[in-house]
Amino acid sequence: MFSQIALGAALTLSTIVLGSLSLYLLEGALRSAHRWLTAEPHWRKMIVMVLSASLWALTMMGLCIWVWSAAFMALAVFVDRGSAVYLALETFSMLGLGDILPPHQRRILAGMAAASGLLNFGLMTAVLMEGVRDLRLRQTRRHGRRARSETDPAIPNPAAPDAGGVERH
């Protein structure tokens, strides 16, 4: 029982490390495209950002499922890869149909796969939402001064003929 919990914790940590390393690569790619992402029109860039982050999250979920299925195969929970992948997908996504069950002595490990899936899905969702929020803030910060000054009379507009009594050249 304790060995299954320890193995499940190790597999969970390995999937989190894998996700962190891949997030570092994604962040580098998005950082190199920062100027383009913050330029207008914003809606196209937001679609690219959401699609990129979603593709990353789906890829990470797939890799995590393969890690868990490899563990199920290594422990001889199933003799065929299809059943191992299916159980990993079913438990990792917390779908829990119950049509394939692990042997009684490996059910704790399957529960750990479900807990790992819950944690990983939560982390990936948080990263996705943070990326969208951060991009939106950067877009409005880059173009926000002009947009706010056009709609808010309290903010001087440098393009206006009378910009707070100071003429700008």
Backbone torsions as a table, in degrees:
resi	resn	phi	psi	omega
1	MET	NA	-50.5	-179.3
2	PHE	-66.9	-31.5	178.1
3	SER	-67.5	-36.3	177.0
4	GLN	-67.0	-39.4	177.9
5	ILE	-65.7	-42.6	179.1
6	ALA	-65.0	-43.3	178.6
7	LEU	-65.0	-42.0	177.7
8	GLY	-61.9	-40.5	177.5
9	ALA	-65.4	-41.0	179.0
10	ALA	-64.8	-41.8	178.4
11	LEU	-66.5	-39.1	177.4
12	THR	-62.5	-46.7	178.4
13	LEU	-62.3	-38.3	179.9
14	SER	-66.0	-37.5	178.2
15	THR	-69.9	-33.2	177.2
16	ILE	-69.1	-40.9	176.9
17	VAL	-64.3	-42.6	177.7
18	LEU	-59.9	-44.1	177.7
19	GLY	-64.0	-39.8	179.6
20	SER	-65.6	-42.6	178.7
21	LEU	-65.0	-41.9	179.5
22	SER	-69.8	-32.6	175.9
23	LEU	-64.7	-37.8	176.6
24	TYR	-59.8	-42.5	177.9
25	LEU	-66.6	-42.9	177.9
26	LEU	-62.7	-42.5	180.0
27	GLU	-62.5	-39.2	176.9
28	GLY	-63.1	-41.4	178.0
29	ALA	-64.6	-43.5	-179.9
30	LEU	-70.1	-32.7	177.5
31	ARG	-65.4	-37.5	179.1
32	SER	-68.8	-22.0	178.9
33	ALA	-100.2	15.7	-174.4
34	HIS	-55.9	-48.5	-177.4
35	ARG	-60.9	-43.8	179.3
36	TRP	-66.7	-41.3	-177.9
37	LEU	-65.3	-30.8	-177.6
38	THR	-92.9	-5.7	178.3
39	ALA	-79.8	155.0	177.4
40	GLU	-76.9	153.0	0.1
41	PRO	-78.5	137.8	-173.3
42	HIS	-75.0	-34.5	-173.3
43	TRP	-61.9	-36.1	178.3
44	ARG	-66.6	-39.9	-179.5
45	LYS	-68.2	-36.2	178.7
46	MET	-65.4	-39.0	177.5
47	ILE	-63.2	-43.7	178.2
48	VAL	-61.3	-43.1	-180.0
49	MET	-63.1	-47.5	-179.3
50	VAL	-64.1	-43.1	178.7
51	LEU	-64.7	-41.5	178.7
52	SER	-63.2	-47.7	-179.4
53	ALA	-66.6	-37.0	178.3
54	SER	-67.3	-42.5	177.3
55	LEU	-62.0	-40.9	176.6
56	TRP	-61.2	-46.0	-178.6
57	ALA	-63.6	-42.4	178.5
58	LEU	-64.8	-40.1	177.4
59	THR	-62.9	-43.5	179.5
60	MET	-64.2	-41.2	178.1
61	MET	-62.1	-41.9	177.5
62	GLY	-61.6	-43.7	178.4
63	LEU	-63.7	-40.5	178.8
64	CYS	-63.2	-40.2	178.6
65	ILE	-64.2	-39.2	177.6
66	TRP	-67.2	-35.5	176.4
67	VAL	-62.5	-46.9	179.9
68	TRP	-66.2	-39.3	179.7
69	SER	-67.2	-34.7	176.1
70	ALA	-64.1	-38.3	177.0
71	ALA	-65.4	-42.1	177.6
72	PHE	-62.0	-38.5	178.3
73	MET	-69.0	-43.3	-179.1
74	ALA	-62.8	-32.6	179.5
75	LEU	-88.8	4.8	179.7
76	ALA	57.4	36.4	174.5
77	VAL	-66.9	-37.8	176.3
78	PHE	-133.9	152.7	179.0
79	VAL	-91.0	-20.3	179.2
80	ASP	-114.6	144.6	-176.5
81	ARG	-64.4	-36.1	-179.2
82	GLY	-57.8	-45.4	179.1
83	SER	-66.9	-37.5	179.3
84	ALA	-66.1	-43.0	178.2
85	VAL	-65.9	-41.4	-179.7
86	TYR	-63.4	-45.0	178.4
87	LEU	-64.1	-41.2	178.3
88	ALA	-61.6	-43.8	178.1
89	LEU	-63.9	-44.6	-177.8
90	GLU	-65.5	-41.5	-179.2
91	THR	-80.8	-41.6	-178.1
92	PHE	-62.5	-37.8	178.9
93	SER	-87.0	-1.5	-179.4
94	MET	60.9	27.1	178.0
95	LEU	-67.3	-48.4	172.1
96	GLY	58.8	52.3	179.2
97	LEU	-68.6	-32.9	178.7
98	GLY	85.2	5.4	179.8
99	ASP	-76.7	-25.9	172.5
100	ILE	-123.8	127.3	179.8
101	LEU	-119.9	143.0	174.4
102	PRO	-72.9	161.2	175.1
103	PRO	-58.0	153.4	-175.4
104	HIS	-53.4	-38.9	-177.2
105	GLN	-74.2	-6.2	179.7
106	ARG	-117.5	11.7	-177.4
107	ARG	-69.2	-31.0	177.4
108	ILE	-64.5	-39.9	177.7
109	LEU	-63.0	-38.9	176.7
110	ALA	-64.6	-37.8	175.0
111	GLY	-64.2	-37.0	176.4
112	MET	-66.2	-34.4	175.9
113	ALA	-63.7	-39.5	177.9
114	ALA	-65.6	-42.7	177.9
115	ALA	-64.1	-38.5	177.4
116	SER	-63.7	-41.9	178.3
117	GLY	-62.9	-43.2	178.5
118	LEU	-59.6	-47.1	179.6
119	LEU	-64.2	-46.0	-178.5
120	ASN	-67.0	-41.7	176.9
121	PHE	-61.4	-41.4	177.7
122	GLY	-62.6	-44.4	179.7
123	LEU	-65.3	-42.8	-179.5
124	MET	-66.3	-38.3	177.6
125	THR	-65.8	-41.5	178.8
126	ALA	-62.9	-41.7	179.0
127	VAL	-65.0	-42.6	179.2
128	LEU	-60.3	-48.6	-178.7
129	MET	-67.7	-37.7	177.9
130	GLU	-65.4	-39.3	177.8
131	GLY	-63.5	-43.0	178.3
132	VAL	-64.7	-44.9	-179.6
133	ARG	-63.4	-43.9	-179.7
134	ASP	-63.8	-43.0	178.3
135	LEU	-62.8	-42.9	179.7
136	ARG	-62.3	-41.3	177.7
137	LEU	-63.9	-42.2	179.4
138	ARG	-65.9	-38.4	178.0
139	GLN	-64.0	-45.5	-178.8
140	THR	-72.3	-31.3	177.6
141	ARG	-67.7	-40.0	-178.1
142	ARG	-69.9	-39.4	-176.2
143	HIS	-112.8	3.8	-174.1
144	GLY	-71.1	-34.8	-177.3
145	ARG	-61.8	-44.0	179.6
146	ARG	-67.5	-44.9	-177.8
147	ALA	-65.6	-41.6	-179.6
148	ARG	-68.4	-39.0	-177.3
149	SER	-69.8	-24.0	177.7
150	GLU	-75.8	-27.3	-175.2
151	THR	-108.1	-19.3	-176.9
152	ASP	-110.8	112.7	-177.9
153	PRO	-66.9	-16.3	-179.3
154	ALA	-76.8	-17.8	-179.8
155	ILE	-101.0	122.2	-179.8
156	PRO	-64.3	137.1	178.7
157	ASN	-102.6	114.1	-178.2
158	PRO	-62.6	-21.5	-179.3
159	ALA	-84.5	-14.0	-177.8
160	ALA	-75.8	151.6	-179.7
161	PRO	-58.9	-36.2	178.3
162	ASP	-120.5	90.5	-176.4
163	ALA	-90.3	74.6	177.5
164	GLY	70.0	28.0	178.2
165	GLY	85.4	-3.7	-178.7
166	VAL	-115.2	123.0	178.5
167	GLU	-88.3	131.8	-176.4
168	ARG	-110.1	141.7	-179.9
169	HIS	-117.7	NA	NA
